[in-house]
Amino acid sequence: MKRKREIKTMSREIVLGAIKNSFVKLNPLKMYKNPVMFVVEVGMFITLLATIFPTYFGSTYDEVGYNALITFILFITVLFANFAEALAEGKGKAQADTLKKTKKETMAKLIKSDGSIKMVKSSELKKGDIVLCEAGDIIPADGEIIEGLAAIDESAITGESAPVIKEAGGDFSSVTGGTKVISDSIKVQVTVDEGESFLDRMIKMVEGAKRQKSPNEIALTTVLVSLTIIFIIVVMTLYPMAKFVHVRISATTLIALLVCLIPTTIGGLLSAIGIAGMDRVTRFNVIAMSGKAVEAAGDIDTMLLDKTGTITFGNRLAADFIPVGGHKKEEVTYYALVSSLKDLTPEGRSIVDLAKKMGVKVPEDILDGAVVIEFTAETRMSGLNLKDGTIVRKGSYDKVKEYIKEQGGEIPEDLDKEVEKISLLGGTPLVVVKDKEVLGVIYLKDTIKPGMKERFKQLRAMGIKTIMVTGDNPLTAKTIAEEAGVDEFIAESKPEDKINVIKREQAAGRLVAMTGDGTNDAPALAQADVGLAMNSGTMAAKEAANMVDLDSDPTKIIEVVAIGKQLLMTRGALTTFSIANDVAKYFAILPAIMSDTLPSIKVLDIMKLSSPTNAILSALIFNAIIIPILIPIAMRGVKYRPMSANALLARNLLIYGLGGLIAPFVGIKLIDLIISSIF
């Protein structure tokens, strides 16, 4: 059973830690990294000074209470924004702490140049060192198996308890520090220096505080800073304009106006959205090497998928029993079952399962005295020699034909036709023989994983093209592609074909995602915009990719793309909501401030707030409380629905654009009614 590493978003420890860090983040040396909220903090210090020295900032002593109240609201606004970021970071740090518990100081059996063993601490190992790992040992560092074969318990890293077989050579030779050898022994060559292990990288990736901003986030921050500068200039020009028309506006009121005009809502939530997006990927047991990779996944246009293990199970399973030579289906099914009773391969077990589902039974004592004939590469047949002398075999078409001719039997006229029909369908035919007589054919097919066709349909609805890559012949590839519902396929593919198709799609202006696990996949994983490597694969594949799936599930690329799209959509939705909020706040504050001096502007006073002071306070209070209200959405993400970009845009404009306009009108009016009833 899979061990979950999810940390509850609102657990007591995380919330208390976030509250504490909210105050720590008030340090201006930390706040300047969030320019919008830094402006709010600077404004808070100015209003604080205006509270202490009112006459120096255009206020009177009668307005000290008003100034103090504005200062407190601005303080709460900054604190709420810090809390959103700290909460997201706290969740990431909690996950990192969980991972750190697996990174213990392990003793390693270092093999010296003379072949002797020396016990050393894992922290003393260097790249290139060779260590011996025996049953029960913790693998001390990331490396490649250079000798031996062993079952590895990777549950400390992946959460899976089933052991994984790793051996020298091939695509499954890399091992991860912190995993455990549970059988046999292996020699491992260390491939990283201390502090650079896969586990170290995992810890760094999930610690939100160490997260680098993605290009999209940097671009949006630049836009928010530009808007803030524009509104600072606008507000600064209001003071001489007010003086010219003989309207007294204090520094506190101007700062309150500025805070209401700048995009504080998205400014306060932007960092939390990015951190939470990385966290959602981590909860899927995927380690993203950067925020850029997660966002790139949201913009993917083309997805490359290997057929075997991704679209299909990879094991050819029994789909039907076809009689030939005038025999009945029941007879073929019975002897196919008999021939597979001792066949422990996935194909053999599937034949037994299918035959039993069809209601076929065999005597309980049928195996008594029977001789098991194992499959070999030379004979390419397997079966049983029963105690009554009956010989039952199943095997490849060519080898069975040779066997029948040697036994003096005859080949049924319709055998070739049935075998060819199965081959054209992309399946594998196994011929069933009793003594020297051909009874029929077992149809083995590479079964498509349940739900794949629906998932490809969803990807198509998102505007993502799917390309299946397989080493199968064109006929088999075409059959699987049509059954799965992919848009395109590449048959008889070679490693360079993957790179060529990625380059072709990128040259057309598309972003490409692909999965892989072997060394031969590394160049294509590096070329793809989003490369998802399997943790069970080679170190070369993991180093070339920008994401690693700890569960080694190739289909997870589909979930990663959905998470990337959800991250982009969440940021876009809350930005839309924030800007719409600001439009509504203009109507709340500006008419209230100016209408007494400029009666013509009274036509814009559609909210009919009780007084200019209450209007400012109501807008500021709404501005502050909307941030914690939106924190759950920022952390959880806006629910993603597979649909076209235009449909998503229209939906978000309707919900978050229109909602962002209506919410402030309702909220500010309610706050105004509460304030006017109290004072």
N, C-alpha and C positions, 0 to 999 in steps of 0.2 A: 504494500500500500504506500502511496506517495506521501512523503512527509512535507507538509506545507510550511513555507517560510513567511507566510503573510503576517504582517504586523498590523493590528487594528489601527485605523486612522485616528480614532479618538480615544485610544487607550489612555489611562490616567497618567502613566509615566511620560508619554510623548506630549500630552497636553501641558503638563506641569513644566516640562523641559522647554516647550515652545514659549510659554508665558515668561519664563526666566530669560530666554534668549531674546525675546521681544524688547526687553529693557537693555540688554547688552548691545543690541543692534542700534540703539539710539546714538551711539558714538558716531560723531560726524565723519570720522575716518572710515567707518563702515557704510554710513548712509549715502555718501557721495556716489557709491556704485549704483544707486537707484536714483537717477537725477530728478525725476518727478517728485518723489517723496522727500528728497533732500531739500527741494524748494519749499515744501510744506513745513519741514523742520525749521528751516531758516526763518520762515514766516512766523512759526510758533515762538521762536526766541525774540523776534521783534515785538510781537504782541505782548510777550511777557515783560519786556522792557517798558512797553507802553502802559502796562498795568502798574509798574513800579514808578515810572516817571511819565505820567500822562501828558503833561504840558509840552514835553519835548517832541511828542508825536501827533500833535494836532488834536488831542483829546482834552476833556475837562475832568476834574476830579469826580464829577457826577457819573462819568462813564467808566470808572475803574472796575465796577462789577461786570459791565458789558465786556470790557477788555479781558478780564480774568476768565469769563465764560468762553470767549472766543479762543483764548489760549488753551483752555482745558479741552475744548472740542478738537482743536488742531493736534494736541498731544494724543488724544484718543485715536484720531485718524492715522497718525504715524504708527502708533502702537499696534493697531489692527493690521496695517500693512506688514509690519514686521512679524506679527503673529502668523500671518498666512505663509510667509516664507519660512519662518522657523518651524512651523508645523510640518511642512513638506520636507525640510531638511532633517527634522527629527525622525521622520519615518525612515528616510534613507540611512541615517546613522544607526537606527535600531537594527536594520537589516545587516549593516556592516558589522555591528557588534556580534550578531549571530554568526556571521562568517568568520570573524576573528577567533571565535571559540574553537573553530576547527583547525586553526593555524597554530598548533602547539609546537613547542621546541622538541623536535624528534631526533633521536639518535640514529645515525646512519652507519652502515657497514661499508666503509670506503675500501675499495680494492686498490692496493698499492702496486707500483710497477713490478715488484717481485712476486705478485700474486697473493701476498698475505693480506689479511683483513685488519683494518684499524677502525675502532669505534670513534666517531667524531660527531659533533653537533651538526644538525642540518644547516645552521647558519654559517658554518665554516666551509660548506661545499662551494666549489667554483665551477663555472661552465667548463665542460669537458671531463670532469671527474666521473668515474664509474663506480657505482654502488651495487651491492648485492641485496636483493629484497626477497626474503623467504616468507613462507606461509605465516600469517599473523603479524608481519611487519607493516608499519605505515611507510608509504613511499615518501622519502624525505624532500624531494624536489621534483619539479617538472623535468621530464626527460623522454628519451626514446629507448625502447627495449632493443638491446643489441644481441641478446642471447636468451633463449628460453621462451616458455609459454606459461601463462598463469591466469587464474580467474581473479578479477579485481573488483572489490566492493567500492563503488563510487558514490554511495549514498550520502557521504559527507558533503559532496559537491553538488550532486544532481537531485538528491532527495529520493532516488530510486534504490530499492534494496536488492534487486536482482543483480547477480554478478555479471561482469562483462569479461569476455575472453580477449586477452591481448597477447600478441606474440611478435617476435622479431620479424622485421620485414613487412611489406605490404602496407595497407592503409590503416591498420589498427595497432600500430606499434607505440603510439605516444601515450604517456601516463602523466597524471596530474599529482602534484604534491598534496599530501593530506588524504589520499585514497589508500585503501588497505588491500594487501595481497592475502587472499584466503585459500589459495592452493598452489602447490608447486613453488618454483623459485625462478627469478629472472635477474638478469644483469641490466642495469639502466644507466645510460650515459646522460648526465645532467646537461640540459640545454639552456639554462638561464642562470644568471647570477642572483645572489641574495637580494630580495626586494623587488625582483622583476618577474616573479612566478605568476602563473595564471590566477592563483588565489589572491595574490597581492593586487593584481589588476581588477579582479572582481570587487574587492573591498573599495578600491578607489572609485570605481564606476558607480557604486550604489551610495556612496557618501555624497549627498546632495551639495554639501559645502564646496566640494572640489569640482563640481560640474562646470564645464566651460559653456558659455553661451553659444547657441547655434547661429548661423548666418541670418536666418529669418528673424530670430529674436533680437539680434543686434540691429537689423534693419528697422524692426518695429520700435525698438528703443530710440533709434535716431529720429524717427517720425514723432514720437512722443516728446522728445527733447525739443525738436523744432517747434511743435505746437506750444510747448511751455514757454519758450523764448518769445514767440509771437504774442502770447497773452501777457507776458511780463511787460512787453513794450506797450501793448494796448492799455493795460492798467496804469502804467506810469504816465501815459498821456492823458488819462482821465483826471488826474489831479490838477494840472494847469487849466484844463477845460472847465472843470467844476469851479475853480477859482474865478475864471473869466465870467461865468454866469452866476457868480455869487452863491454857489452851493458849497457848504462845508462838508468835506469828506475826510474822516480821520484815517491815519495809517492803518489802524486795525480793520476798518471797513474795507479799505482797498485790498488788504491781504486776504480777508475773508472772500472778497469777490474773486481774487486771483485763484484761490484754492478751489472755488466752485467752478471756475472756467477751465482750468487745466485738467487733463485726463487722469485724475487721481485714482479712479477705480481700477482701470487696467494697469496703471503704474504700480499700484499696490499688489496686484495679483500676478503680474507677468512672470516674475521669477518662480513663484509657487507652481504656476501652470507647467513650466518647463521641467522643474524637478519632479513633479507628480507624473509627468509623461514618461520620464526615465524609470520612475518607480513602477509604473504599470508594466513596462517591458520586463523589468526584473522579476515581477511576480509571476510572469509566464516562464520563469527559469531561462530567460535569455539575457545575456550580458552584452550591452551595447557599448562599443568602445568610445562613442562620443554622442552628444545630443544631435549632432549633424546627421548621424546615421539614422536615428529615429525619425527625424523630420523628413529626410530623403525618402524613407519608406512611405511616408504619407503622400509623396508626389509621384510614386512609381506609375509608369505607363505600361511597362512590359515585364512579365515574370517568366523566367526560365525554370522549368522543373524537370528533374530526372524522372523517367517513368518508373523504374524499379525502386520500390521502397517509399516513393513519394505519392505517385498516382495509384500504383498497384501495390499489393502486399509483397510482391517479389517472389513468393513461392507459388508455383503453378498448382492449382487445386482442382480436384475432380469436379467436372460440371455435368457429365452425362456418360452413359454406357450405350454404345451403338453396335447392334448385332450385324454380322455378315455371314454369307454362305448359308442362309436359310435358318440360322439359329435364332432362338428367342431372346428377347432382352433380359428376361429373368435369369436365363442360363448364363449370359455374359456377366451380369451383375453378381451372381453367386460366385463364379470362379474368379472374378476380379477381386471380390472380398477375400476369398480363400488365399489368393496369391499375395495379399497385403497384410495378413494377420500378424506377421512378424516384421513388417516393414515400418520402421520407426521414423522415416523421413516425413516431412510435412505432406508430401504428395501421397505417400502410403497411408498416413492417418486420414487424409481427406477422402481417399477411396473407401476406407472402412466406414467413415462417418456417413458418406452419401449413400452407400449401399444399405446401411442400417436404417437411414431415414426413409428409404424406399421399401422398407419392410422385409428385407432379406435377412434370414438367420442361418447360422451354421450349427452343426452338432457340437455340444460342449466338449466332447472328447476328440474333436477332429485333429488337434495338435499332438495327441498322444502318439508317440513313435514317429512323428513326422520329422523330416530332415529339412532344415532351413537352408535355402540357396541365397546367399547374399549377393547384392548387386556389385559388380566390378566394372572398371572402366573398359576391360577387355570384352566381357560377355555382354554388358549393357542389358542384362536381364536379371530378374530375381523371382523368387517364388518358393514353393514347397514341394517336396516329394512325400506324398501321404503314405501312411502305413499299409494301405491296400494296394499300393503300386501306382496310383494315379500321380501323374506329373503335371503340375500347374505352374505356368510361367506368365509373366508379363514383361514386356520390354520394348525396345525401339523397333521401328518398322523394319529397318535394314537387317538388324541382327536376328529378328524373329524369322524373316524370310530365309536367311541362311540356315537357321536352326531347323525349320520345317523341311527344307530340301535335304539336309543331312539325315533327317529322320524318315525320309521317304514319303512325306505327306504332300498335300496339295494346297496351293494358295487360292482362296476364293476369288472369283472374278470381280466382286464388288469391293474388295479390300482396298485396292489402289484408289478408287473413287472416294471412299469414306476418309481415307488418310489425307488425300489432297484437300478435301472439303474442310477438314479440321485445320490444316496448315494455312489455308486461305483465310480462315477466321482468326488467325493469330494464335491458335492453340498448339498444344503438343499432343500427338497421338501415341498411346501405349497400346500395343497389340496383346490380347489375352489368348493364351494357348492352353488347351487341355490335351495332354499326351502329344500327339503329332497333328492336332486339328486346331485351326484358327477359329475362335468363337466370335470375336468381335474386337472393338476398339474402345479404349477409355479416352474420353476427351478431357485433357487437362488444360486449364486456361489460367492466365495470369489475372487474378481477380482484382478488379478495381475496388478501392476502399469505399466503404459506404459514405454517401453524402458528397462525394467528390464532384459529381455533376452539378449538384445544387450550389456548391461553393464556387465552381467556375462560372456558373450563371451569375452569382453575386459579383464576382470580379468583373465580368463583362458589363454589369450594370454600373460599376464604378468607372468604367472606361479603361480597364486594364486588359491588355492582350496577353494571353497565355500561350507559351510555346513549350511543347513536350520534347525532351531530348532523350533518345534511346539508341542503343546499339542494335536493336532488332531490325529485321528486314523491312522494306517499305510496306509490304502487305500487312504484316503483324502490327507495325506502327500505326498504319491507317485505321485498322480495326479498333485498336485501343483508344486512339485519338477521338474517333467518332463516338465510341461508347462513353468516354469520359467527358466529352464536350469541350476539349481544348480548341483554341483557334487555329493553331498551327503545330506542325511536328517536324522534327529532323530525325530521319532514320539513319541507321548505320553510322552513327555519329562518332567522331574522333575528338580528342581533347581540344584540338585547335578549332573545331567547328563551333564550340561554345563561345570562344573568344570572338570569332568572326561574326556570329549572330549578335553578340552584345555590341560590338563596334558598329555593326550595321544599324541597329536600333538607336544607338547613341548618336550616330551621324544624322539620323532623321529627327533629332531633337528630343528623343524619349529617354526617360530614366529607367534603368533596368535593375531588377533584383534577381538573385539566383541563390540556390543552396548547393552545398557540396561537402565532401568529407575526405576526399583523397588528395594526394600530392598533385596528381594530374589536374585537379580542379582549382589549385591555388592560383594560376594565372588568370583564370576566368573570374574567380572570386575577387581578386584584386582589381580587375577591370570593371566589374559591375559597380553600380552606384550603391547598391545594398547587397553585401555578400554575407550570407548566413552560413557559418561553418558548423558542422556537427562536433560536439565535444568528444565523441567516440572516434573521430577522424584523426588525421595526422597533424603534427605541430605546424607543418607548412601551410595547411589549409586554414588552421585557426589564426595564424599570424597574418595571412593574406586577407582574411575577412574583416569586416568592421562590426560583426555581431557573432556571438557564439551561443548555440543552443545547448544548454546543459543536459537536456533530455534526449538529444540526438533524434529529434522528430522532424524530418524534412518538411512536413506539411505545415509546420508552425510559421513558415514565412508568410502564410496567408493572414494569421493573427497579427504578426508584426506589422504588416502593411495596414491592417485595420487600426492598430494602436497609433501608428504614425499619422494616419488620417484623422483620428480622434484628437490627437494633440494639436494639429493644425486647426481643426474645426473649433476646438475649445478656445484657443487663442483668438481666432477670428470672431467667434460668437461673443466673447466677453469684451473684445475691443469694440464691436458694433454696439453692444449694450452700453459701454462706457461713453462713447461719443454721443449716442442718443440721449443718455442721461444729461450730458453737458448742455445739449440744446434745450432741454426742458428747464434746466437751472437758469439759463439766460432769462427765460420768461418769468422766473420767480423773483430774481434779484434786481435786474436792471430797471424794470418799470417801477418797482417799489422804491428804488433809490432816487430815480430821476423824475417821477411823475409830479411831485410837488412843485418843482421848478420849471419843468417842461410839460405842461398839461397835455400837449399833443401826443406825448408818448404813453398817456394813460390808456389809449386804445389797446396797447399790448398787455395791459395788466389783467389778463384773463383769469388769473388765479385768485384775485381779490383777497390777498393776504391782509392780516389785521393791521400791520404796521411795517415800515421799512426795517426796523430792528428785528422784529419777529421773522420777517422774510429772510434776512441774512442768517439768523440763528437756525431757522427751520431747514434752509438749504444746506448749511454746514453740518447739522446733525444727520440729515439724510445722507450726505456725502460720506460721513464717517461710518454709519451703521450698515450701509450697503456692502461694504468690503467684507465683514464677517459673514453676512448673509450669503455672499457668493463664494466663500471659501469651499464649501462642500462640492460645488460644481467644478471649481478649479482643481480640486484634489481628485475627484471621481472622473472628471471629464464629461463633456457633452456626449450624450448617447449617439453613437454612430449608426447610421442606417445606410446600407449599400444602395446608392443612387448616383445619378450623374452629377457633375460639378454644378451645372446650372440649377438643377432641382435642389441641391443642398444649399446653394446661395439663396434661392428664393425662400426656402424654408427658414433659414437662419435670419434673414431680413425680417420675415414676418414675426418670428418668435422673439428674437433678441433685439431687432431694430425697433419694431413697434412696441414691444414690451419695455424696452429701454426708454421710450418716449412717455409711455403711460405711467410707469411705476413712479417716477419723480413727481409728476403732477399729483398723483394720489397720496404718495408718501409725504411730500412737503406740506400739502394742505392739511393732512391729519396731524402732523407735528405742530403746525401753526395753531390749529384748534386746541391742542393740548396745552401749548405754551400760553395762549391767550386766556385759557380757563384757569391756569395756575397763577399767572401774574396779573 
